[in-house]
Amino acid sequence: MGADEAVIGDRSGARPAGTAAGEVVEILPALTYKVELDDRRVVVAHLAPAVKRGFERLRLRDRVEVELTASDPGRGRVVKVLPRR
Protein backbone atom coordinates (compact mmCIF):
# COMPACT_ATOMS: atom_id res chain seq x y z
CA MET A 1 0.00 0.00 0.00
CA GLY A 2 1.51 3.28 -1.12
CA ALA A 3 1.38 6.62 0.62
CA ASP A 4 -1.40 7.86 -1.70
CA GLU A 5 -3.63 4.88 -0.95
CA ALA A 6 -3.23 5.40 2.80
CA VAL A 7 -4.22 9.05 2.55
CA ILE A 8 -7.20 8.29 0.32
CA GLY A 9 -8.44 5.62 2.72
CA ASP A 10 -8.10 7.87 5.76
CA ARG A 11 -9.83 10.86 4.18
CA SER A 12 -12.82 8.96 2.90
CA GLY A 13 -15.44 8.36 5.59
CA ALA A 14 -17.22 5.62 3.64
CA ARG A 15 -16.00 2.24 2.53
CA PRO A 16 -16.26 1.39 -1.17
CA ALA A 17 -19.19 -0.85 -2.12
CA GLY A 18 -17.69 -1.87 -5.47
CA THR A 19 -16.95 -0.51 -8.89
CA ALA A 20 -19.10 -0.12 -11.97
CA ALA A 21 -18.55 1.17 -15.50
CA GLY A 22 -20.63 4.00 -16.88
CA GLU A 23 -20.84 7.06 -19.10
CA VAL A 24 -20.66 10.75 -18.19
CA VAL A 25 -24.09 12.30 -18.89
CA GLU A 26 -23.77 15.69 -17.19
CA ILE A 27 -20.92 17.92 -16.03
CA LEU A 28 -21.51 19.60 -12.67
CA PRO A 29 -19.49 22.31 -10.85
CA ALA A 30 -16.37 21.52 -8.78
CA LEU A 31 -15.11 18.57 -10.87
CA THR A 32 -18.28 16.59 -10.21
CA TYR A 33 -20.10 14.53 -12.83
CA LYS A 34 -23.39 12.68 -13.25
CA VAL A 35 -22.60 9.20 -14.51
CA GLU A 36 -25.12 6.72 -15.92
CA LEU A 37 -23.93 3.23 -15.02
CA ASP A 38 -24.32 0.27 -17.35
CA ASP A 39 -27.28 -0.93 -15.24
CA ARG A 40 -29.04 2.44 -15.92
CA ARG A 41 -28.57 3.88 -12.39
CA VAL A 42 -27.40 7.51 -12.26
CA VAL A 43 -24.81 8.49 -9.64
CA VAL A 44 -22.97 11.69 -8.78
CA ALA A 45 -19.21 11.14 -8.87
CA HIS A 46 -16.12 13.25 -8.20
CA LEU A 47 -12.58 12.61 -9.41
CA ALA A 48 -10.35 10.45 -7.23
CA PRO A 49 -7.00 12.09 -6.35
CA ALA A 50 -5.09 9.61 -8.53
CA VAL A 51 -7.18 10.63 -11.56
CA LYS A 52 -6.69 14.35 -10.80
CA ARG A 53 -2.90 13.90 -10.93
CA GLY A 54 -2.86 13.17 -14.69
CA PHE A 55 -6.07 15.07 -15.25
CA GLU A 56 -7.60 15.64 -18.63
CA ARG A 57 -11.05 17.16 -18.51
CA LEU A 58 -13.84 14.63 -18.86
CA ARG A 59 -16.39 15.24 -21.60
CA LEU A 60 -19.92 14.09 -22.14
CA ARG A 61 -20.17 10.43 -23.16
CA ASP A 62 -16.70 9.55 -21.81
CA ARG A 63 -16.58 6.01 -20.40
CA VAL A 64 -15.40 5.86 -16.77
CA GLU A 65 -15.07 3.37 -13.93
CA VAL A 66 -16.77 4.55 -10.72
CA GLU A 67 -16.09 3.28 -7.20
CA LEU A 68 -19.39 3.44 -5.31
CA THR A 69 -19.67 4.18 -1.60
CA ALA A 70 -21.41 1.71 0.71
CA SER A 71 -23.10 4.43 2.77
CA ASP A 72 -24.70 6.21 -0.23
CA PRO A 73 -25.12 4.17 -3.43
CA GLY A 74 -25.97 7.36 -5.34
CA ARG A 75 -22.44 8.75 -4.87
CA GLY A 76 -19.00 7.62 -5.92
CA ARG A 77 -15.67 8.63 -7.35
CA VAL A 78 -14.18 8.23 -10.80
CA VAL A 79 -11.15 5.96 -10.48
CA LYS A 80 -10.36 5.33 -14.15
CA VAL A 81 -11.16 6.71 -17.59
CA LEU A 82 -11.99 3.81 -19.92
CA PRO A 83 -11.42 3.65 -23.68
CA ARG A 84 -14.48 4.37 -25.79
CA ARG A 85 -16.46 1.43 -27.19
Summary of the structure (lengths in Angstrom):
residues: 85
radius of gyration: 12.3
end to end distance: 31.8
largest distance: 34.9
contacts: 223
relative contact order: 0.27
helix: 16%
strand: 46%
